[in-house]
């Protein structure tokens, strides 16, 4: 009897290992996705195709992209493309694919604090909520447990690429980078540099500039070493990013040294905060009286480049906007946090009219949404509120009068613009527009399968999928496109993680509602 039990146990284990290996193998097979695809084209437009086919190779790149491919014609197209035996993923009516969300500003250690501290403004919030909380990450066991949950949640919310601020702790930030890598998310990970005390009572800071810089250099090497192949070290899914927290947390010696590192390593991105709060702006002027502006502080030390991500940018002067454009730096618009901490409303339309790169950021835990959908919703509201405050606002046209026809200033952001900011805009800010942010041949397949059917479980979305399914003729194609446009808007304004069925990064199935069902079935 015991021998039989042992044999049965070994067979069960072998079966689980076989299923797991089959699952892993399927990750690297050629795949074809067939169904509705929505693709950002510009700040003003996006394409909608109810019957698209996307060919994804074993490395996770888009090999071909065809629109208007009826199901009966799919295998002929696959044969023509040289992949007749590819695994086909058929989307159901009520599902569509969009590029993955790119969160250009998020503090990984602050996720447990979401939804707290809204009674404070920025500098008080840092002292009373953030710094005490981030101090806990000195405990590496706490960091490992917390970061595993954090990354799993961000992926399931549809974030395929994230720019993570870690804490000031070297070991904890190594753990963060490893967890991101193991989960298969694309990300930039940085350890905060904080060698300046802004308050005599502050205990959360680094007492050695040299140690902080040495740890930063070691972290860069560690993260690049996570890539399996040497030629991917500067292009792997997880990349290092220089992270001077903000001008008030760094000495001039620190900023100068980080600028020197950036100058010698052109692949390094830089992330920091800029002009989030008026009190912060005034304080920076006191600490750096020799500089023309807050933005000039970063520029002076070589930290304002085409690979710099500037979070917030709520309170900028005209010369600062001009300087950011001149250096081709990008802005991470964080409306949820800007509202929550009473910081203000960033004039995003002004930046877009200027041609500055703009993406969206959750800025957890200043922001209380882990999902980029919440940021999209607040960006939508923020632009409308900003427009209503314009002296020439017309309450009938819902925008400022006498605006140039193609202007973004002082008017609401369209769904096309919101889609672009959450995807291609973020890719531009991260200097990854050649690789992600939209669907095109040779780009990486970072994507979300969105599900607005009742089966998704979100009663807030009324999709009427049966009406979509009833349109079968070619003449009904226009009606299907119109319904998909409505579904995109409903997903943006009423959706949540339940509507994200699948998450793909570099062609690999890494998250979403179906991911957990799939893994439970493999493990059972």
C-alpha positions in Angstrom: 0.0 0.0 0.0 2.8 2.5 1.0 4.6 1.6 -2.2 1.5 2.3 -4.3 1.1 5.7 -2.6 4.8 6.5 -3.3 4.4 5.6 -7.0 1.2 7.6 -7.2 2.9 10.6 -5.5 5.8 10.4 -7.9 3.5 10.2 -10.9 1.5 13.2 -9.7 4.8 15.1 -9.2 5.9 14.1 -12.7 2.6 15.2 -14.2 2.9 18.6 -12.5 6.4 19.1 -13.7 5.4 18.1 -17.2 2.5 20.6 -17.2 4.8 23.3 -15.8 7.4 22.5 -18.5 4.7 22.6 -21.2 3.6 25.9 -19.9 7.1 27.3 -20.0 7.7 25.9 -23.5 4.5 27.6 -24.7 5.8 30.9 -23.6 8.5 30.7 -26.2 6.5 29.3 -29.1 5.3 31.4 -32.1 1.9 32.9 -31.3 -0.8 34.6 -33.4 -3.4 36.8 -31.7 -6.7 37.3 -33.6 -9.4 39.7 -32.6 -10.1 43.4 -31.9 -7.0 45.6 -31.6 -6.9 49.3 -30.5 -3.6 51.0 -31.3 -2.4 54.6 -30.4 -1.3 56.5 -33.5 -0.8 60.0 -32.2 -2.0 62.3 -29.5 -5.1 62.9 -31.5 -5.8 59.5 -33.1 -5.8 55.8 -32.6 -6.7 52.9 -34.9 -9.5 50.4 -34.3 -9.6 47.0 -36.0 -12.2 44.4 -35.0 -10.4 41.6 -36.9 -6.7 42.0 -36.5 -4.0 39.4 -36.5 -0.7 39.8 -34.8 2.2 37.4 -35.3 4.5 37.2 -32.2 7.9 35.3 -32.5 9.5 33.2 -29.8 11.5 36.3 -28.6 8.3 38.3 -28.0 8.6 40.6 -31.0 5.8 41.5 -33.4 6.7 39.9 -36.7 3.7 40.9 -38.6 0.5 42.9 -38.0 -2.5 42.6 -40.4 -5.9 44.3 -40.0 -9.3 43.2 -41.3 -8.5 39.4 -41.2 -11.7 37.4 -41.0 -11.4 34.2 -39.0 -11.9 32.0 -42.0 -9.0 33.7 -43.7 -6.6 33.5 -40.7 -4.8 30.2 -41.5 -4.2 31.3 -45.1 -2.5 34.4 -43.7 -0.5 32.3 -41.3 0.7 30.1 -44.1 1.6 33.1 -46.2 3.6 34.5 -43.2 5.4 31.2 -42.7 3.9 30.2 -39.4 1.1 27.7 -40.3 1.5 25.8 -37.0 1.6 28.7 -34.7 -0.5 28.7 -31.5 -3.6 30.9 -32.1 -5.2 33.0 -29.4 -8.7 33.9 -30.4 -10.2 36.8 -28.6 -13.9 36.6 -27.7 -16.5 39.2 -28.6 -16.2 41.8 -25.8 -12.4 41.5 -25.6 -9.8 43.7 -27.3 -6.1 44.2 -27.1 -4.3 47.5 -26.3 -0.6 48.2 -25.6 0.4 47.7 -21.9 0.3 50.6 -19.5 3.6 52.4 -18.7 3.7 53.9 -15.2 6.5 56.5 -15.4 6.6 57.2 -11.7 5.9 54.9 -8.7 7.4 54.4 -5.3 7.4 50.6 -4.7 8.1 50.8 -0.9 5.1 53.1 -0.5 2.4 50.7 -1.8 1.4 49.5 1.7 0.6 53.2 2.6 -1.8 53.9 -0.2 -4.9 55.7 1.0 -3.3 57.3 4.0 -1.9 60.8 4.7 -4.2 62.8 2.4 -4.5 65.4 5.1 -0.9 66.6 4.6 0.8 68.6 1.9 4.0 67.3 0.4 6.9 68.1 2.8 4.8 67.2 6.0 3.6 64.0 4.3 7.2 62.9 3.6 8.2 63.5 7.3 5.1 61.9 8.9 4.1 59.1 6.5 6.7 58.3 3.9 10.1 58.4 5.7 9.0 56.4 8.7 7.4 53.8 6.4 10.3 53.5 4.0 12.7 53.0 7.0 11.1 49.5 7.5 12.9 48.3 4.3 16.1 48.0 6.2 14.6 44.6 7.1 15.3 42.5 4.0 12.7 39.8 4.9 10.1 42.5 5.1 11.3 43.9 1.7 11.1 40.5 0.0 7.6 39.7 1.3 6.3 43.2 0.5 7.8 43.6 -2.9 6.6 40.2 -4.1 3.0 41.4 -3.4 3.6 44.9 -4.8 4.9 43.7 -8.2 2.2 41.0 -8.5 -0.4 43.7 -8.0 1.1 46.2 -10.4 1.3 43.6 -13.2 -2.3 42.5 -12.6 -3.4 46.1 -12.8 -2.0 46.2 -16.4 1.3 47.9 -15.8 3.8 46.3 -18.2 6.5 48.9 -17.7 7.2 50.8 -14.4 9.7 53.3 -13.2 10.3 52.3 -9.6 11.8 54.4 -6.9 13.1 52.1 -4.2 14.0 53.1 -0.7 17.5 54.3 0.2 18.5 50.8 1.2 20.9 49.0 -1.1 20.0 45.4 -0.2 16.2 46.1 -0.3 16.5 47.7 -3.7 18.4 44.7 -5.0 15.5 42.5 -3.8 13.1 44.8 -5.6 15.0 44.5 -8.9 15.2 40.7 -8.5 11.5 40.4 -7.8 10.6 42.5 -10.8 12.9 40.3 -13.0 11.4 37.1 -11.6 7.9 38.3 -12.3 8.7 39.2 -15.9 7.8 42.9 -15.8 9.7 45.5 -17.7 11.0 48.2 -15.3 13.6 50.7 -14.3 14.7 50.3 -10.7 16.6 52.8 -8.7 17.9 53.2 -5.1 17.1 56.7 -3.7 20.1 58.9 -3.1 19.4 61.0 0.0 22.6 62.4 1.7 21.1 65.7 2.8 19.1 66.3 6.0 16.3 68.9 5.4 15.3 68.7 9.1 17.5 68.4 12.2 15.1 65.7 13.5 15.2 63.7 10.2 16.6 60.2 10.7 15.9 58.8 7.2 18.9 59.8 5.2 22.3 58.6 4.2 25.2 59.8 6.3 27.8 59.1 3.7 27.8 60.5 0.2 30.6 58.1 -0.9 28.8 55.0 0.4 25.6 56.1 -1.4 27.4 56.5 -4.7 29.3 53.2 -4.4 26.0 51.4 -3.7 24.5 53.1 -6.7 27.3 51.9 -8.9 27.1 48.4 -7.5 23.3 48.3 -8.0 23.8 49.3 -11.6 26.1 46.3 -12.1 23.8 44.0 -10.2 20.7 44.9 -12.2 22.5 44.6 -15.5 23.7 41.2 -14.4 20.2 39.9 -14.1 20.0 39.6 -17.9 20.8 36.1 -19.1 22.8 37.2 -22.1 25.7 39.7 -22.1 24.4 41.5 -25.1 21.1 42.2 -23.2 22.8 43.8 -20.2 21.9 47.3 -21.4 18.6 46.3 -22.9 17.1 43.7 -20.5 13.6 43.9 -19.2 14.9 45.3 -15.9 17.3 48.3 -16.1 18.9 50.5 -13.5 18.0 54.2 -13.2 19.7 57.0 -11.3 17.4 58.2 -8.6 18.3 61.4 -6.8 15.1 61.7 -4.8 14.8 65.4 -5.3 17.0 68.5 -5.0 16.2 68.9 -1.3 17.4 65.4 -0.4 20.8 65.6 -2.1 23.9 67.6 -1.4 25.6 69.4 -4.3 28.4 66.9 -4.1 25.9 64.1 -4.6 24.2 65.8 -7.6 27.5 66.5 -9.2 28.7 62.9 -8.8 25.4 61.5 -10.2 25.7 63.9 -13.2 29.2 62.5 -13.8 27.9 58.9 -13.8 25.2 59.8 -16.2 27.6 61.5 -18.5 29.9 58.5 -18.7 27.0 56.0 -19.1 24.6 57.1 -21.9 22.3 54.2 -21.4 21.3 55.2 -17.9 18.0 56.9 -17.3 17.5 59.4 -14.5 14.4 59.9 -12.4 13.6 62.6 -9.9 10.9 65.0 -8.7 10.3 68.6 -9.9 8.1 71.5 -8.8 5.5 69.3 -7.2 4.5 71.7 -4.4 4.9 75.5 -4.0 6.5 75.1 -0.6 9.0 72.7 -2.1 9.8 75.1 -4.9 10.4 78.0 -2.4 12.6 75.7 -0.3 14.7 74.8 -3.3 15.2 78.5 -4.1 16.5 79.0 -0.5 18.9 76.0 -0.7 20.2 76.8 -4.2 20.0 80.6 -4.4 22.8 80.7 -7.1 20.6 78.8 -9.6 17.9 80.4 -11.8 15.2 77.9 -11.0 14.4 74.4 -9.7 14.9 73.0 -13.2 18.2 74.8 -13.5 19.5 72.9 -10.4 19.2 69.6 -12.3 20.6 71.1 -15.5 23.6 72.6 -13.8 24.6 69.2 -12.4 24.2 67.4 -15.7 21.0 65.6 -14.7 18.6 67.1 -17.3 18.9 65.0 -20.4 16.8 63.2 -23.0 16.7 60.2 -20.6 15.5 62.2 -17.6 12.0 61.6 -16.1 10.7 64.6 -14.2 7.8 63.7 -11.9 4.9 66.2 -11.4 6.1 69.5 -12.9 3.1 71.3 -11.5 4.6 74.7 -10.9 7.1 75.6 -13.7 8.0 79.0 -15.0 8.2 79.6 -18.8 12.0 79.5 -18.9 11.9 76.1 -17.1 9.4 74.7 -19.7 11.7 76.0 -22.5 14.8 74.4 -20.8 13.0 71.0 -20.4 12.1 71.1 -24.1 15.6 72.1 -25.1 17.1 69.2 -23.2 14.4 66.8 -24.5 13.6 65.6 -20.9 10.2 64.0 -20.2 7.5 64.8 -17.7 5.6 62.2 -15.7 2.1 63.6 -15.1 0.8 62.4 -11.7 -2.7 63.8 -11.3 -3.9 61.5 -8.6 -1.1 62.4 -6.3 -1.3 66.1 -7.2 -4.9 66.1 -6.2 -4.4 64.0 -3.1 -1.6 66.1 -1.6 -3.1 69.4 -2.6 -0.2 70.1 -4.9 -2.1 71.6 -7.8 -3.0 70.7 -11.5 -0.1 70.4 -13.9 -0.7 72.3 -17.2 -0.3 69.2 -19.3 -1.8 70.9 -22.4 0.9 73.5 -22.3 3.6 70.9 -22.2 2.0 69.0 -25.1 1.7 72.1 -27.2 5.4 72.8 -26.5 6.2 69.3 -27.8 7.5 68.0 -24.5 7.3 64.3 -23.9 4.6 63.5 -21.3 3.6 60.2 -19.7 1.4 59.2 -16.8 2.5 58.1 -13.3 0.6 56.6 -10.3 3.0 58.2 -7.8 1.9 55.7 -5.2 1.5 56.4 -2.3 1.0 60.1 -2.9 -1.4 58.8 -5.5 -4.0 56.3 -4.1 -4.4 54.3 -7.3 -2.1 51.4 -8.1 -3.9 51.1 -11.4 -3.1 53.4 -14.3 -6.8 53.5 -14.9 -7.2 55.7 -11.8 -4.5 58.0 -13.2 -6.3 58.2 -16.6 -9.5 59.1 -14.8 -7.8 61.9 -12.8 -5.9 63.2 -15.8 -9.3 63.4 -17.6 -10.8 65.4 -14.7 -7.7 67.5 -14.1 -7.6 68.8 -17.6 -11.3 69.7 -17.5 -10.9 71.6 -14.2 -7.8 73.4 -15.5 -9.7 74.4 -18.6 -12.6 75.7 -16.5 -10.2 78.0 -14.7 -9.1 79.6 -18.0 -10.2 83.3 -18.3 -11.7 82.6 -21.7 -13.4 79.3 -20.9 -16.6 78.7 -22.8 -19.0 76.5 -20.8 -20.9 75.6 -24.0 -17.9 74.4 -26.0 -16.1 73.1 -22.9 -12.8 74.7 -23.8 -11.1 78.0 -23.8 -12.2 80.3 -26.6 -9.8 81.5 -29.3 -7.6 78.4 -28.8 -5.7 77.3 -31.9 -7.5 74.4 -33.6 -4.9 71.7 -32.7 -4.0 73.1 -29.3 -4.2 71.0 -26.1 -4.0 73.9 -23.7 -7.0 74.9 -21.6 -9.3 72.1 -22.9 -10.2 68.5 -22.0 -8.0 65.6 -23.0 -9.6 63.3 -25.5 -9.7 59.5 -25.2 -7.1 59.3 -27.9 -4.8 61.6 -25.9 -5.4 59.7 -22.7 -4.6 56.4 -24.5 -1.4 57.9 -26.0 -0.2 59.3 -22.6 -0.7 56.0 -20.9 1.2 54.0 -23.6 3.3 55.8 -26.3 3.7 58.9 -24.2 5.2 56.8 -21.4 7.4 55.0 -23.9 8.7 58.3 -25.2 9.4 59.5 -21.6 11.4 56.3 -20.9 13.2 56.6 -24.2 11.7 53.3 -25.3 9.4 54.5 -28.1 11.3 52.4 -30.6 10.5 49.2 -28.6 7.1 49.5 -26.8 4.0 51.8 -26.5 2.2 50.7 -29.6 1.9 47.7 -32.0 4.3 47.8 -35.0 6.5 45.3 -36.7 9.8 44.7 -34.7 8.4 46.2 -31.5 8.0 44.1 -28.4 4.6 42.6 -27.7 3.7 44.3 -24.3 -0.1 44.1 -24.3 -3.3 43.9 -22.3 -6.3 41.7 -23.2 -9.2 43.8 -22.0 -12.5 42.1 -21.3 -15.7 44.2 -20.9 -18.1 41.2 -20.9 -20.4 40.6 -17.9 -18.2 37.5 -17.2 -15.4 39.8 -16.1 -17.4 40.7 -13.0 -17.4 44.5 -13.2 -21.0 45.6 -13.0 -19.9 49.2 -13.7 -19.4 48.5 -17.4 -22.5 48.1 -19.5 -21.1 46.8 -22.8 -24.0 45.2 -24.7 -21.7 42.6 -26.2 -24.7 40.8 -27.8 -25.2 43.8 -30.1 -21.6 43.6 -31.2 -21.9 39.9 -31.9 -25.0 40.4 -34.0 -23.0 42.4 -36.6 -21.7 39.8 -39.1 -21.6 41.4 -42.5 -18.8 43.6 -43.9 -21.2 46.5 -43.8 -21.4 46.2 -40.0 -17.6 46.8 -39.6 -18.2 50.5 -39.0 -20.7 49.7 -36.2 -18.2 47.3 -34.6 -15.5 50.0 -34.7 -17.8 52.5 -33.1 -18.7 50.0 -30.3 -15.0 49.3 -29.7 -14.4 53.0 -29.3 -17.2 53.1 -26.7 -15.8 50.1 -24.9 -12.4 51.8 -24.7 -13.9 54.9 -23.1 -15.9 52.8 -20.7 -12.8 50.7 -19.8 -10.9 53.9 -19.1 -13.6 55.6 -17.0 -15.4 52.6 -15.4 -12.9 49.7 -15.6 -10.6 48.1 -13.0 -8.3 45.1 -12.7 -11.3 42.7 -13.3 -11.4 43.9 -16.9 -7.8 43.0 -17.5 -7.9 39.4 -18.6 -4.3 38.9 -19.7 -1.1 40.8 -19.4 1.8 40.2 -21.8 5.4 41.5 -21.5 7.8 40.7 -24.3 5.3 38.2 -25.6 5.1 36.3 -22.3 1.9 35.8 -20.4 2.7 37.3 -17.0 -0.5 38.5 -15.3 -4.2 39.4 -15.4 -7.3 37.6 -14.2 -6.8 34.5 -16.5 -3.2 34.2 -15.3 -4.2 33.1 -11.9 -6.9 30.7 -13.1 -4.3 29.2 -15.4 -1.7 28.7 -12.7 -4.2 27.3 -10.2 -5.2 24.7 -12.9 -1.5 23.7 -13.5 -0.9 23.4 -9.7 -4.0 21.4 -9.0 
